[in-house]
Amino acid sequence: MNAQLMRLHGLIRKETLQILRDPSSIAIAFVLPTLLLLLFGYGVSLDARHIGLGLVVGQPSAAATSFTAQFRHSPYFTPHDFANEPAAETALNNGEIDGFIWLQGNFARALAAGQSPAIALFVNGVDANNARLIENYVQQSWAGWLSRQAALAGAANPAPIAIESRIWFNPAVSSRDYLVPGLIAVIMTLTGALLTALVIAREWERGTMEALMVTRVSMHEILIAKIIPYFLLGMGGMVASVLIAVFLFGVPLLGSLIVLTLASSLFMLASLGMGLLISTVAKNQFVAGQIAIITTFLPAFILSGFIFDISSMPLPIRLLTHIVAARYFVAILQTLFLAGTVWPVLLPNLFALLVMAVLFLGLARLTAHKRLD
């Protein structure tokens, strides 16, 4: 037993020295997550801001000015005034604006007569997300403005129901608070797999793995020695990512740090297991990198619920997401960051991560043999 511990200690020391002497491992663990967080955190947003919205007022009036003022003072729109409807339609066709509102000439007269004047809304539907946002915002603004006008006139509220909405877990409705926790899972999937896949492939290329194979160390000792240093390195990258999310992007962390550490540890073990599994197939760094991106990063990006809602996917794709470890980690991170320690959500996903970690590490051990074939 002492001899095994000594061999394991020597292997771990070897891997640690190799990490310290190899800048690429440090870059994968710390620089890559930082760059991706900055790139995606600032560059990817589902919030619609400064949408070009045309305003066509057929006959200027105090009522028309009052209604259009809602859009002129909104952070979501950049208003553009047009003299008539054909000019606005031309601007919409040319991509200069994303939509326009047309208040026809009888707008003020219909309002003065106690009627609800109609407005025309034209929206560019190429970007479906922006189109829905414009349509919903205009409808809500229109209903709210009619209610205020009715109240000022002393008339009954035309809306039979007054809706008071409250948004839980993300009251600012910021897509960054939603995306950054999921982005951490996607990044750690890539870095965890690359840390082991590329490094072991590099050892095959340099011939150091063959030299290790002829020693008395067993295969499980080699795997443990590979996992421990890169696990600690990957967890260091995870800590850096969380600090960036909280202190740079201002994402609230409402859940338990202990649960976050546990979930991150399980996910990192699953990612390292995937990297070890890749390294048993690919003994070339380029091939290992390509396999890691295709089998870990892309599924984590598309099938984890990071951006695309899983419940909206077809049934076969929804079933496929259950073998993507990032799916469970994304759910855990978004819950811990935005909602807190909600055990009914966390426990099933933690158990799934545990199964994933055991599965991938087990497959890596089964496919790793102390021979050169």
C-alpha positions as CSV (number, residue, x, y, z in Angstrom):
1,M,0.0,0.0,0.0
2,N,2.8,2.4,0.8
3,A,4.4,1.7,-2.5
4,Q,1.1,2.5,-4.3
5,L,0.8,5.7,-2.4
6,M,4.4,6.7,-3.2
7,R,3.8,5.9,-6.9
8,L,0.5,7.9,-6.9
9,H,2.2,10.8,-5.1
10,G,5.0,10.8,-7.7
11,L,2.6,10.7,-10.6
12,I,0.5,13.6,-9.1
13,R,3.7,15.6,-8.5
14,K,4.7,14.9,-12.1
15,E,1.4,16.2,-13.4
16,T,1.5,19.2,-11.2
17,L,5.0,20.1,-12.5
18,Q,3.8,19.5,-16.0
19,I,0.9,22.0,-15.5
20,L,3.2,24.6,-14.1
21,R,5.6,24.2,-17.0
22,D,2.9,24.2,-19.6
23,P,1.2,27.6,-20.1
24,S,-1.5,26.0,-22.3
25,S,-3.1,24.2,-19.3
26,I,-3.2,27.5,-17.4
27,A,-4.7,29.2,-20.4
28,I,-7.4,26.6,-20.8
29,A,-8.3,26.7,-17.1
30,F,-8.3,30.4,-16.6
31,V,-7.8,32.5,-19.7
32,L,-10.3,30.7,-21.9
33,P,-13.2,30.9,-19.4
34,T,-12.4,34.6,-18.8
35,L,-12.3,35.4,-22.5
36,L,-15.5,33.4,-23.3
37,L,-17.4,35.0,-20.3
38,L,-16.4,38.5,-21.5
39,L,-17.2,37.7,-25.1
40,F,-20.6,36.1,-24.5
41,G,-21.5,38.1,-21.4
42,Y,-21.2,41.4,-23.2
43,G,-21.9,40.2,-26.8
44,V,-24.8,37.9,-26.3
45,S,-28.1,39.4,-25.1
46,L,-31.7,38.5,-25.5
47,D,-32.8,42.0,-24.4
48,A,-34.1,44.1,-27.2
49,R,-32.7,47.6,-26.9
50,H,-32.8,50.7,-29.2
51,I,-35.2,49.1,-31.7
52,G,-35.8,51.3,-34.6
53,L,-39.5,52.3,-34.5
54,G,-41.2,54.5,-37.0
55,L,-44.0,56.9,-36.0
56,V,-46.5,58.2,-38.6
57,V,-49.0,60.7,-37.2
58,G,-51.7,61.5,-39.8
59,Q,-52.9,64.6,-38.0
60,P,-50.9,66.0,-35.1
61,S,-52.8,66.5,-31.9
62,A,-52.2,66.5,-28.1
63,A,-53.5,63.0,-27.9
64,A,-51.2,61.7,-30.6
65,T,-48.3,63.5,-28.9
66,S,-49.2,61.9,-25.6
67,F,-49.3,58.4,-27.0
68,T,-46.1,58.6,-29.0
69,A,-44.2,60.1,-26.0
70,Q,-44.2,56.6,-24.5
71,F,-41.9,55.4,-27.2
72,R,-39.8,58.5,-27.3
73,H,-38.8,58.1,-23.7
74,S,-38.5,54.3,-23.8
75,P,-35.0,52.7,-23.5
76,Y,-36.2,49.9,-25.9
77,F,-36.9,52.1,-28.9
78,T,-35.2,54.6,-31.1
79,P,-38.1,56.6,-32.7
80,H,-38.1,57.8,-36.3
81,D,-40.7,60.3,-37.5
82,F,-42.2,59.9,-41.0
83,A,-44.5,62.2,-42.8
84,N,-46.7,59.4,-44.3
85,E,-47.2,55.7,-44.4
86,P,-45.4,55.1,-47.7
87,A,-42.3,56.7,-46.4
88,A,-42.3,54.5,-43.3
89,E,-43.0,51.4,-45.4
90,T,-40.0,52.2,-47.6
91,A,-37.8,52.6,-44.5
92,L,-39.1,49.2,-43.2
93,N,-38.4,47.5,-46.5
94,N,-34.9,48.9,-46.6
95,G,-34.1,47.7,-43.1
96,E,-33.8,51.2,-41.6
97,I,-36.4,50.5,-38.9
98,D,-37.9,47.3,-37.4
99,G,-41.5,48.5,-37.4
100,F,-43.7,51.5,-37.4
101,I,-47.0,52.8,-35.9
102,W,-49.5,54.6,-38.0
103,L,-51.9,56.9,-36.3
104,Q,-54.5,57.9,-38.9
105,G,-56.2,61.2,-39.3
106,N,-59.3,60.4,-37.3
107,F,-57.2,59.5,-34.1
108,A,-58.0,62.6,-32.1
109,R,-61.6,62.8,-33.3
110,A,-62.4,59.2,-32.4
111,L,-60.9,59.7,-29.0
112,A,-62.8,62.9,-28.4
113,A,-66.0,61.1,-29.4
114,G,-65.4,58.5,-26.6
115,Q,-64.4,55.8,-29.0
116,S,-61.3,53.7,-29.0
117,P,-59.3,54.8,-32.1
118,A,-57.5,52.1,-34.0
119,I,-53.8,52.2,-34.7
120,A,-51.9,50.3,-37.3
121,L,-48.7,48.5,-36.4
122,F,-46.3,47.1,-39.1
123,V,-43.5,44.9,-37.9
124,N,-40.5,43.3,-39.6
125,G,-40.9,39.6,-38.8
126,V,-37.5,38.4,-40.0
127,D,-36.3,38.6,-36.4
128,A,-39.1,36.8,-34.6
129,N,-37.9,37.7,-31.1
130,N,-37.8,41.5,-31.9
131,A,-41.2,41.2,-33.7
132,R,-42.9,39.7,-30.7
133,L,-41.3,42.2,-28.3
134,I,-42.4,45.1,-30.5
135,E,-45.9,43.8,-30.8
136,N,-46.3,43.0,-27.1
137,Y,-44.8,46.4,-26.0
138,V,-47.1,48.3,-28.3
139,Q,-50.2,46.4,-27.2
140,Q,-49.4,47.0,-23.5
141,S,-48.6,50.6,-24.1
142,W,-51.8,51.1,-26.0
143,A,-53.9,49.5,-23.4
144,G,-52.2,51.4,-20.6
145,W,-52.6,54.7,-22.4
146,L,-56.3,54.2,-23.1
147,S,-56.8,53.4,-19.4
148,R,-55.0,56.6,-18.3
149,Q,-57.0,58.7,-20.9
150,A,-60.3,57.2,-19.6
151,A,-59.3,58.0,-16.0
152,L,-58.4,61.6,-16.9
153,A,-61.8,62.0,-18.7
154,G,-63.6,60.5,-15.7
155,A,-64.9,57.6,-17.8
156,A,-65.0,54.0,-17.0
157,N,-61.9,52.0,-17.5
158,P,-62.2,50.3,-20.9
159,A,-60.2,47.4,-19.6
160,P,-62.4,45.2,-17.5
161,I,-59.5,43.6,-15.6
162,A,-56.5,45.5,-14.1
163,I,-53.4,43.2,-14.2
164,E,-50.7,43.7,-11.6
165,S,-47.7,41.6,-12.6
166,R,-44.8,40.5,-10.5
167,I,-41.7,38.9,-11.9
168,W,-39.9,36.4,-9.6
169,F,-36.2,35.4,-9.6
170,N,-35.2,37.9,-12.2
171,P,-37.2,41.1,-11.4
172,A,-35.0,43.2,-13.7
173,V,-35.9,40.9,-16.6
174,S,-32.2,41.0,-17.6
175,S,-31.1,38.3,-20.1
176,R,-27.6,38.6,-18.8
177,D,-28.6,37.3,-15.3
178,Y,-30.2,34.4,-17.1
179,L,-27.4,33.7,-19.6
180,V,-24.2,34.1,-17.6
181,P,-24.9,31.2,-15.1
182,G,-25.7,28.9,-18.0
183,L,-22.7,30.2,-19.9
184,I,-20.5,29.1,-17.0
185,A,-21.7,25.5,-17.4
186,V,-21.0,25.6,-21.2
187,I,-17.5,27.0,-20.6
188,M,-16.6,24.5,-17.9
189,T,-17.8,21.7,-20.1
190,L,-15.3,22.7,-22.8
191,T,-12.4,23.5,-20.5
192,G,-12.9,20.3,-18.4
193,A,-12.9,18.1,-21.5
194,L,-10.0,19.9,-23.1
195,L,-7.8,19.9,-20.0
196,T,-7.6,16.1,-20.1
197,A,-8.1,15.3,-23.7
198,L,-5.4,17.6,-25.1
199,V,-2.9,17.0,-22.4
200,I,-3.0,13.2,-22.7
201,A,-3.0,13.5,-26.5
202,R,0.1,15.6,-26.2
203,E,1.7,12.9,-24.1
204,W,1.0,10.3,-26.8
205,E,2.5,12.6,-29.4
206,R,5.6,13.2,-27.4
207,G,6.1,9.6,-26.4
208,T,5.9,10.2,-22.7
209,M,2.8,8.0,-22.3
210,E,4.7,5.0,-23.8
211,A,7.4,5.5,-21.2
212,L,4.8,5.6,-18.5
213,M,3.2,2.4,-19.7
214,V,6.4,0.4,-19.1
215,T,6.6,1.3,-15.4
216,R,5.0,-0.6,-12.6
217,V,2.1,1.9,-12.1
218,S,-1.3,0.6,-12.7
219,M,-3.9,2.1,-15.1
220,H,-6.1,3.3,-12.3
221,E,-3.2,5.1,-10.7
222,I,-2.4,6.8,-14.0
223,L,-6.1,7.9,-14.3
224,I,-6.3,9.2,-10.7
225,A,-3.0,11.1,-11.1
226,K,-4.5,12.7,-14.3
227,I,-7.8,13.6,-12.6
228,I,-6.7,15.2,-9.3
229,P,-4.4,18.0,-10.6
230,Y,-6.7,18.9,-13.5
231,F,-9.8,18.7,-11.2
232,L,-8.2,21.3,-8.9
233,L,-7.2,23.4,-11.9
234,G,-10.7,23.2,-13.4
235,M,-12.2,24.1,-10.0
236,G,-9.9,27.1,-9.9
237,G,-11.3,28.2,-13.3
238,M,-14.8,27.7,-11.9
239,V,-14.1,30.0,-9.0
240,A,-12.8,32.6,-11.3
241,S,-15.9,32.3,-13.5
242,V,-18.2,32.7,-10.5
243,L,-16.3,35.8,-9.3
244,I,-16.5,37.3,-12.8
245,A,-20.3,36.6,-12.9
246,V,-21.0,38.1,-9.5
247,F,-18.6,41.1,-9.4
248,L,-18.2,42.1,-13.0
249,F,-21.6,41.2,-14.5
250,G,-23.5,41.8,-11.2
251,V,-25.4,38.5,-11.3
252,P,-26.9,37.7,-7.9
253,L,-25.8,34.5,-6.2
254,L,-28.7,33.7,-3.8
255,G,-28.0,30.0,-3.2
256,S,-25.6,28.1,-1.0
257,L,-21.9,28.1,-1.8
258,I,-21.6,24.6,-0.4
259,V,-24.2,23.3,-2.9
260,L,-22.5,25.2,-5.7
261,T,-19.2,23.7,-4.8
262,L,-20.7,20.2,-4.7
263,A,-22.5,20.6,-8.0
264,S,-19.4,22.1,-9.6
265,S,-17.3,19.2,-8.3
266,L,-19.6,16.6,-9.7
267,F,-19.8,18.4,-13.1
268,M,-16.1,18.8,-13.3
269,L,-15.6,15.1,-12.6
270,A,-18.1,14.3,-15.4
271,S,-16.3,16.7,-17.8
272,L,-12.9,15.2,-16.9
273,G,-14.3,11.8,-17.5
274,M,-15.4,12.9,-20.9
275,G,-11.9,14.2,-21.6
276,L,-10.3,11.0,-20.5
277,L,-12.8,9.0,-22.7
278,I,-11.8,11.2,-25.7
279,S,-8.1,10.7,-25.0
280,T,-8.5,6.9,-25.2
281,V,-9.9,7.4,-28.8
282,A,-7.8,10.3,-30.1
283,K,-4.0,10.3,-29.6
284,N,-3.5,13.5,-31.6
285,Q,-4.1,16.9,-30.2
286,F,-5.9,18.3,-33.2
287,V,-8.3,15.3,-33.4
288,A,-8.8,15.4,-29.6
289,G,-9.7,19.1,-29.7
290,Q,-12.2,18.6,-32.5
291,I,-13.8,15.7,-30.8
292,A,-14.0,17.6,-27.6
293,I,-15.7,20.6,-29.3
294,I,-18.2,18.4,-31.2
295,T,-19.1,16.0,-28.4
296,T,-19.0,18.4,-25.4
297,F,-19.2,22.1,-26.3
298,L,-21.8,22.0,-29.1
299,P,-24.3,19.8,-27.2
300,A,-23.8,21.9,-24.1
301,F,-24.4,25.1,-26.0
302,I,-27.5,23.8,-28.0
303,L,-29.1,21.1,-25.8
304,S,-28.6,22.3,-22.2
305,G,-31.3,24.9,-22.0
306,F,-28.6,27.6,-21.9
307,I,-30.3,29.6,-24.7
308,F,-32.9,27.3,-26.3
309,D,-35.9,26.1,-24.2
310,I,-35.8,22.3,-23.9
311,S,-39.6,22.0,-23.5
312,S,-40.0,23.6,-27.0
313,M,-37.8,21.0,-28.7
314,P,-39.2,17.9,-30.5
315,L,-39.6,14.8,-28.3
316,P,-36.5,12.9,-29.8
317,I,-34.3,16.0,-29.1
318,R,-35.7,16.4,-25.6
319,L,-34.8,12.7,-24.9
320,L,-31.3,13.3,-26.3
321,T,-30.8,16.2,-23.9
322,H,-30.9,13.8,-20.9
323,I,-27.4,12.5,-21.8
324,V,-25.9,16.0,-21.9
325,A,-24.4,16.6,-18.4
326,A,-24.5,20.4,-19.0
327,R,-28.3,20.3,-19.0
328,Y,-28.4,19.4,-15.3
329,F,-25.6,21.8,-14.4
330,V,-27.3,24.7,-16.2
331,A,-30.5,24.1,-14.2
332,I,-28.5,24.0,-11.0
333,L,-26.6,27.2,-11.7
334,Q,-29.6,29.2,-12.8
335,T,-31.5,28.0,-9.7
336,L,-28.6,28.8,-7.3
337,F,-27.9,32.2,-8.8
338,L,-31.4,33.5,-9.3
339,A,-33.8,31.6,-7.0
340,G,-31.7,30.2,-4.2
341,T,-31.3,26.8,-2.7
342,V,-34.5,25.2,-4.0
343,W,-34.1,21.5,-3.1
344,P,-36.9,20.1,-5.3
345,V,-35.0,21.5,-8.3
346,L,-31.5,20.8,-7.1
347,L,-31.7,17.3,-5.8
348,P,-32.8,15.5,-9.1
349,N,-30.1,17.4,-11.0
350,L,-27.4,16.7,-8.5
351,F,-28.2,13.0,-8.6
352,A,-28.1,13.2,-12.4
353,L,-24.7,14.8,-12.3
354,L,-23.5,12.1,-9.9
355,V,-24.7,9.4,-12.3
356,M,-22.9,11.2,-15.2
357,A,-19.7,11.5,-13.3
358,V,-19.7,7.8,-12.4
359,L,-20.7,6.9,-16.0
360,F,-18.0,8.8,-17.8
361,L,-15.3,8.0,-15.4
362,G,-16.3,4.3,-15.5
363,L,-16.3,4.3,-19.3
364,A,-12.9,6.0,-19.3
365,R,-11.5,3.3,-17.0
366,L,-13.0,0.5,-19.0
367,T,-11.6,1.8,-22.3
368,A,-8.1,2.7,-20.9
369,H,-5.7,-0.2,-21.1
370,K,-2.0,-0.4,-20.3
371,R,-1.0,-1.4,-23.7
372,L,-0.2,0.5,-27.0
373,D,-2.8,-1.0,-29.3
